[in-house]
């Protein structure tokens, strides 16, 4: 007993570390540990418990599937558990897995394997009853998840009704798959969050998980999640008319209307699996989504059934993961950037290094707390990683290689741009410049104002914004509307035609709706979707200015933090002066349904419309504008108060609910006829 005392202490330490990391990952959606580190600690615990079985406890992470889901959504029990997969990290470990299952079930028959790319997203469990999607749930702990059907319905690659053409209709279908964010979409989301002064997502996986757990499904819809199906469960699966193998199941999923990753392969030997794994080790860097390994499954459902499961894993499948890509480099400088919200962000400027197919020379250090945690200094040799990450990060400092003359880095006490004192509010990790006249804040606020989701002013890019501010032509967004062609011609590389187009584009932006103006103001925590929610409640700027903080907080989807930020912004004298200038410039600070009363159509007055699906010729915003100009009201959800549902292609649950409530339905053609456009 004395001999294993150090091992007992280490196993307890490992359990606590892993349980804390698991809770942060599964419950809080805020990972505190890289996957590679978690895997390393988990394997160490496994080895200790194998060597000393008496140290195994019921609460060990090796004895359970995961942690409990959060309580923000309704908890549901999975009809079929979502087991995690055993990990292998090289071909030798893959062969060891193959030998283990063969010892469990000796067979002389030839064995087929299906190799599929392991998508780095968030697992979903979908249930279809009589071909209709009735439930979507997160993985949770594998046994109990969270019911997020409304959010799942926003993912266009998930069919709301299964296609049974050429297939005998099946009463109940259980589908498993991965919701993920394409890299381009992920990049756009982070750009929007940066402009809104919000914390960036570290990687697409975290972004997908966080998106699925949004309480407002409109936010989920805007983020354009995608989905690959990979598992099919049907009562009577042993029936050859349905599917006998994983390969046949993938084909059946495609026929039913699901996206299946096209890069899966049927392998006739383990050596073919190894070739597939080695091929994608480099080719995965060219994919439009993240993948961190290969899932290998025995193709035969008969073999799968015979092998069954351990307490945690299926014996017939393994995740063959790629090693985390890390590289050492040297920190040459630590710079501090100032964003449009005044946030000071330290950046490590490093000797360029190749990671995940790109050259990395800068990595965010987030804030002073992260710097203190790393104890990073100029001159340090650091390990940088980008495995599964879009944003490069410093993993650790190799202190053994630290030069003797280095000094701890201290965040500046004054703004590096304007020289004014900076502050760090209680409870916040971020240090901020609070000087509203700071050039960095001004430049950032103008870049945000002209961005696509705000006022969408074409031709005003970062370089032009810097010139306008540096030459003193613009001191606030309102100054844009006073610019003349003569002033613009004084700028570098600005010709007569370009200046004329720019003045026209700025003037055209005055027609942008009220919610875009609100978003463009750059109020902390207010994104484009939040701006729409707020302006639906407060259709004029005067009503929003007069609103109480508690009333703003009462809007569905708007929390206390957003409400406080909006309320405080509108009670600052300088901001009130800005609003008055925008009114003078004739910007739209009133919702369209309030400004177009004169165009009211008697057929639409007092009527409530909901639009669902993709219309043949009109965009959703165009149809919405036509209805509002005619005096109708647009809402996003069907209820007894809805008068008409405008139905397009791929209409979903709104159509079903409208049919159940007996609500009148209109095609686009019928809507236009009602509007007397036809």
Helices and strands as residue ranges (DSSP letters): H 5-22, I 23-27, H 35-51, G 53-55, G 61-63, E 75-77, E 87-88, H 91-104, E 113-119, E 122-129, E 132-138, E 144-146, H 149-152, E 172-180, H 183-195, H 204-212, H 217-222, E 226-234, H 246-256, E 265-267, H 270-283, G 284-286, E 291-298, H 301-307, E 317-321, E 326-338, E 343-355, E 358-364, H 368-374, E 381-385, E 393-397, G 399-401, E 422-423, E 431-433, H 439-449, H 462-470, G 477-482, H 485-489, H 496-508, G 509-511, H 514-520, H 528-537, H 541-546, H 549-553, H 560-569, H 573-584, H 592-595, G 597-599, E 608-612, H 620-629, E 633-634, E 644-647, H 653-661, E 664-666, H 668-674
